[in-house]
């Protein structure tokens, strides 16, 4: 369903709130559940005013038990409901990992499609605000090798709204990652109900010299890096994944085969995460076209400290993306070998 009018500037929080409001109106079987999401409106304000509009039956506050929240979502989805859960911080997904991985993700497979897990798990992830080791992690790597689970990761308000509505419509369980550093970012957001396709990346900026593949908070950093390097005559193509699992390999591979240079930028530590997977895929599928190795930008392999200065040292930034692109460009020109 798509009903669009002229877009207006909105924050990501407001865009997500609009998506939930519209979803609740379209799907009577949809309800919201989580800690402090009712009258308080959630820790970041995403569910603000929805409790007053739809009532406590459809906007349910819960005790502090993430396992109970997701367990209730799985059971209600099995009988035809469309729950949207809020897990306050992504770090707390460890408390309900079994419910997500062994129940929600496997449900359709184990029951041969007789039951579905039409549920969305919204959660705030990522660092950059001094939250410390238990409120700042990038957790996508925890879930990348879980068949049956969809992982969505928007970078801007318009995509956040469209991707959340598409996630609500999905009959598969969706882990919806919302980077905290992007909540107050603003962008043009179309009015009304629209969906952005799951599993489809977008070329956020076209270029011909090097491809940067990234998501969430790293997208605006990559775009800023591309602007800086354009002054030096470097043409940078930026791919915004939007969906991390399943990711859009065709768009990534097609771009890298044209530019013949690749940078993968990810906030999480480098070992065993999204950066590793994307680098391996590009190296495998574009081996003969690449002018040099894939260059990676990752967070350091350490917990996130409370100190702003130390956190800045650990997490990647625009300068590191610029350096990675320059590293990739240091490979020989096309036809030089």
Number of C-alpha atoms within 10 A of each C-alpha: 8 10 10 12 11 9 13 13 15 19 21 28 23 22 28 26 22 21 24 23 19 16 21 20 12 11 13 11 15 23 23 26 24 25 21 20 27 23 17 15 20 18 15 15 16 21 25 20 17 22 20 12 11 15 13 16 11 19 27 19 21 15 10 13 15 23 18 16 25 30 18 15 27 25 16 19 22 18 11 14 20 28 27 27 26 26 25 22 20 26 19 19 20 14 15 17 17 15 22 26 17 11 17 27 23 20 22 20 13 11 10 9 10 10 16 25 30 26 29 27 26 21 20 26 23 26 26 19 15 17 17 17 14 14 20 25 22 21 21 20 18 14 18 18 12 14 13 18 21 24 23 27 25 27 24 26 26 26 24 29 28 23 26 31 24 19 27 25 17 18 16 21 28 28 24 27 26 26 23 22 15 20 21 15 15 18 17 16 24 21 15 14 19 21 21 18 16 23 18 17 22 14 17 15 17 15 19 15 21 26 30 31 28 28 28 26 23 22 25 19 21 31 20 16 22 26 16 15 16 13 9 9 9 18 19 25 24 27 25 27 28 28 24 27 24 17 19 19 17 10 16 25 20 14 25 25 19 16 20 27 29 33 28 26 29 26 26 26 24 18 14 12 21 27 25 17 15 23 19 13 15 23 19 11 15 21 15 11 15 20 22 18 17 22 20 23 25 23 22 17 12 11 15 25 18 18 13 15 10 12 22 17 12 22 22 22 20 18 14 18 27 20 14 22 28 16 17 23 18 12 15 11 11 12 6 7 6
